[in-house]
Amino acid sequence: MKAGAGISDSVARINHGFESDSEDNTLPGPPYYRIAIDSSVGLKSSDKDMEDPVTVNETVTKAAEPDSDKVEEVFLCGLAKPKFLLIVILCLADFLSLTCSSLHAPFYPRVALGKGASLVAAGFVFGLFQLTVFIACLFYGPLLARVGPKRMAMWGILAMAVSSVAFGFVDQIEGAGPFIAFSFLLRIIQANGNAAFITASFAVIAHEFPESVAKAISFMETASGMGLIVGPAVGGCLYELGGFVLPFVVTGILLVGAGVLTHFWVPSIVLPAEEDVKKEEKPRGMISLLMIPTVALAGFSILAGSSGIGYLLPTLEPHVHKNFEELSASFTGIIFIIDGAVYALFSPVWGYLCDNYGNPRIISLIGSVFIFMGFAVIGPIPFFPWNPILWVTCVGCAIFGLGLGATFVSAFVQALNDAKSHGFPDDVGTYGLVSGLWFSMMSLGCFVGSSAGGTLSEYLGFQHGSYFILFLQAFVAIWTIIFIVVYRNRKVNVDIESSPQQYIQTGEAAVA
């Protein structure tokens, strides 16, 4: 072979990163150097090897490594700066959305009673939010693939902002009927916005943090917990400062700011064109997802855990007031936020464990045990031979919050793993389905828990009614153990052809 042919062959091999399928493409040395074409040499090869003259620079320069091999510098929390800023913006919007949904708790019932409405109607204004989110998430999950996560998140934030500002003026409406009706309407709009945002944000997280989904979700869960905790306190303070309208206007303006940040920082995830999808692939929806037994169990574990949250909302304050009459209103409020504070603080810990150690189903089992233990001593249940003790109730709330974090984080990770192992594509459509399922089950659980809690506490008392939550957690724990035992020696087969750098190795199996 002539000199020109040798140089041509070398250039071709090096520029392709030594990744050609050709058998003789094996030159020695690292794949970080390529020859820069610069000056004419005029070496001519045989017709077989090369027909045109080539230009070759006499110097060899070091080329940059491929983008896929670049290692981004860690900024904070084990994340590169762009990823860290992305999760901060999503957490900010999540925090504001949950704050917006809970800030009127300290004063809205009082205003509703002043309008002539009943406490039942006022209470249903709160429950309607969770019920609407449950229904909406079932539709927004499958719709995500068509709309796109970024657009859905922005429209969701905008809907929450507009409805929040509008809610600040419902106290100007005279008459109990119109007042409650407009409250229902605005809460439905607000809930739809919240459902759209949370569904889209979870899909963005699953797409942008493929190897640390649990860690990113745990950050979102921390923001959610803090929003629920801070919301009533912020709402009460702003109500005292500026009346009914101020809390909602302030929150609405902050949500607009979060929407602007979302527009400029959240990436636009490009979906594959319909013609690129294999014809033999059947469309998959929420029903197909729930037909996977392990995903159904993950969804039910979320429902069972959030039922505990819903159970405490209408029942914990009367229980505390009945047994600890000497407590002030401010100290009673502190008891309310114990479970949420512990949940927010320890969610990142559970996320780290899911990403780095063991099986997410093990974390889910631990969560069920903690929730069971916490609810058993909050009352306590009649089985225990002691009357309610204040510090024991506080410890029970803390254990309950610890279990919530383990359950919620592990359930999302497990559902996503199992969906992909059963043939769901590793794309934003699947992320949307799983995130929609997650938030739907959480909202349904809060609604079921609130309804059951109020009824059981009214007729059986708080302590006997707690058996309802214990039964749910026992059911989840038993089935989780069954799945762990049955599938512990199998491996999950995850298709990673569409994204080689994104994979999930669970070391366990899916149901065939």
Secondary structure as UniProt FT lines:
FT   HELIX           3..15
FT   TURN            16..18
FT   TURN            23..24
FT   TURN            31..32
FT   STRAND          33..35
FT   TURN            47..49
FT   STRAND          60..62
FT   HELIX           67..69
FT   STRAND          74..76
FT   TURN            77..78
FT   STRAND          79..80
FT   HELIX           81..102
FT   TURN            103..107
FT   HELIX           108..114
FT   TURN            115..116
FT   HELIX           119..147
FT   HELIX           149..167
FT   TURN            168..169
FT   HELIX           170..172
FT   HELIX           176..208
FT   TURN            210..211
FT   HELIX           213..242
FT   HELIX           245..265
FT   HELIX           274..276
FT   TURN            279..280
FT   HELIX           286..290
FT   HELIX           293..323
FT   TURN            325..326
FT   HELIX           329..356
FT   HELIX           360..378
FT   TURN            379..380
FT   TURN            382..383
FT   HELIX           390..421
FT   TURN            422..423
FT   HELIX           428..459
FT   HELIX           462..465
FT   HELIX           467..487
FT   TURN            488..489
FT   TURN            497..498
FT   TURN            500..501
//
